Amino acid sequence: MGGILGLPFQSSYCSSKFALEGLSESMRMELQRFGVNVVLIDPGDFNTNITQNRLYLDSCMTDSPYRAEFDKAMSIMRRSENRGPSPEIIARLVGRIMSKSSPRVRYHPGPMSQRIIPLLKKWLPARVSEKLIMMNYGL
């Protein structure tokens, strides 16, 4: 979701994902005539080692005015990641995509709730979708 939506306390992560989305969409158009299919997989939360390997800046661990909200949002993110499906689903999807002569531009294999949230951003007023995202993270 971080490549489609801005998420609280995930600005660096989301900005890099947004960049990959744009890069992939551009490369897809540039490389089509050479028979190269560029595909985006927007998985959402899967149960991988990202939770255990997440690094925090020392400034996150200090007496910041954001500390309580940060802790609440990160707790929700960790829970969602740890409850996510197995990444084997993504591996199987990649295998299926590679066997297609004309794959789709984008795939959303993650949990249904996470597939719906980007649609809300597309169809709801920005303030409403932003409020829903913040509520999702306890903010």
C-alpha positions as CSV (number, residue, x, y, z in Angstrom):
1,M,0.0,0.0,0.0
2,G,2.9,2.3,0.6
3,G,3.4,2.8,-3.1
4,I,-0.2,4.0,-3.6
5,L,-1.0,5.7,-0.3
6,G,0.9,8.0,2.0
7,L,1.0,6.3,5.4
8,P,1.7,7.9,8.7
9,F,5.3,7.6,10.0
10,Q,6.2,5.9,6.7
11,S,7.2,8.9,4.6
12,S,10.6,7.6,3.5
13,Y,9.3,4.1,2.8
14,C,6.3,5.5,0.9
15,S,8.3,8.0,-1.2
16,S,10.6,5.2,-2.4
17,K,7.6,3.0,-3.2
18,F,5.9,5.9,-5.1
19,A,9.1,6.3,-7.1
20,L,9.2,2.6,-8.0
21,E,5.6,2.8,-9.2
22,G,6.4,5.7,-11.5
23,L,9.6,4.1,-12.7
24,S,7.9,0.8,-13.5
25,E,5.0,2.5,-15.3
26,S,7.4,4.5,-17.4
27,M,9.7,1.6,-18.2
28,R,6.7,-0.6,-19.1
29,M,5.8,1.9,-21.9
30,E,9.4,2.3,-23.0
31,L,10.2,-1.4,-23.2
32,Q,7.0,-2.8,-24.6
33,R,8.2,-2.6,-28.2
34,F,11.2,-4.8,-27.2
35,G,8.9,-7.5,-25.8
36,V,9.7,-6.7,-22.2
37,N,6.8,-6.7,-19.8
38,V,7.2,-4.6,-16.7
39,V,4.7,-5.6,-14.0
40,L,3.9,-4.0,-10.6
41,I,3.0,-6.2,-7.7
42,D,1.4,-4.2,-4.9
43,P,1.2,-6.9,-2.2
44,G,0.2,-5.1,1.0
45,D,1.2,-6.7,4.3
46,F,2.7,-10.2,4.2
47,N,4.3,-12.0,7.0
48,T,8.0,-11.5,6.2
49,N,11.0,-10.4,8.3
50,I,10.3,-6.7,7.6
51,T,8.9,-6.3,11.1
52,Q,11.9,-7.8,12.8
53,N,14.4,-6.1,10.6
54,R,12.9,-2.6,10.7
55,L,15.4,0.0,11.9
56,Y,14.5,3.1,13.9
57,L,16.4,6.3,14.1
58,D,17.5,7.3,17.5
59,S,15.3,10.4,17.2
60,C,12.3,8.1,17.0
61,M,13.1,6.7,20.4
62,T,13.5,10.1,22.2
63,D,11.0,12.3,24.0
64,S,9.4,13.4,20.7
65,P,5.9,15.0,20.6
66,Y,5.0,12.3,18.0
67,R,6.1,9.5,20.3
68,A,2.6,8.3,21.4
69,E,1.1,8.4,17.9
70,F,4.2,6.8,16.5
71,D,4.1,3.9,19.0
72,K,0.4,3.4,18.3
73,A,0.7,3.4,14.5
74,M,3.8,1.1,14.6
75,S,2.0,-1.3,16.9
76,I,-0.9,-1.6,14.4
77,M,1.6,-2.0,11.5
78,R,3.5,-4.7,13.3
79,R,0.2,-6.6,14.1
80,S,-0.9,-6.3,10.4
81,E,2.4,-7.5,9.1
82,N,2.6,-10.4,11.5
83,R,-1.0,-11.5,10.7
84,G,-0.4,-11.2,7.0
85,P,-0.4,-14.2,4.7
86,S,2.7,-16.2,3.7
87,P,5.0,-14.6,1.1
88,E,4.8,-17.9,-0.8
89,I,1.6,-16.4,-2.4
90,I,3.8,-13.8,-4.0
91,A,6.3,-16.4,-5.2
92,R,3.5,-18.4,-6.9
93,L,2.1,-15.2,-8.4
94,V,5.4,-14.3,-9.9
95,G,5.6,-17.7,-11.5
96,R,2.2,-17.3,-13.0
97,I,3.0,-13.8,-14.3
98,M,6.2,-15.0,-15.9
99,S,4.3,-17.6,-17.9
100,K,1.9,-15.0,-19.4
101,S,2.7,-13.5,-22.7
102,S,0.7,-10.4,-21.9
103,P,0.5,-9.8,-18.1
104,R,-1.5,-7.1,-16.5
105,V,0.2,-3.8,-15.5
106,R,-0.6,-4.3,-11.8
107,Y,-1.4,-7.1,-9.4
108,H,-2.8,-6.7,-5.9
109,P,-2.4,-10.1,-4.2
110,G,-2.7,-8.9,-0.6
111,P,-5.5,-9.1,1.9
112,M,-8.9,-7.9,0.6
113,S,-9.1,-5.0,3.1
114,Q,-5.8,-3.6,1.7
115,R,-7.0,-3.9,-1.8
116,I,-10.0,-1.8,-1.0
117,I,-8.2,1.1,0.7
118,P,-6.5,2.3,-2.6
119,L,-9.9,2.4,-4.2
120,L,-11.2,4.6,-1.5
121,K,-8.4,7.1,-2.2
122,K,-9.4,7.1,-5.8
123,W,-13.1,7.7,-5.3
124,L,-13.5,9.6,-2.0
125,P,-12.6,13.2,-1.3
126,A,-9.0,13.5,-0.2
127,R,-9.9,14.6,3.4
128,V,-12.2,11.6,3.8
129,S,-9.7,9.0,2.6
130,E,-6.9,10.6,4.7
131,K,-9.1,10.5,7.8
132,L,-9.9,6.8,7.1
133,I,-6.2,6.0,6.8
134,M,-5.4,7.8,10.0
135,M,-8.2,6.0,11.8
136,N,-6.8,2.7,10.5
137,Y,-3.6,3.5,12.3
138,G,-5.3,4.7,15.5
139,L,-4.6,8.4,14.9
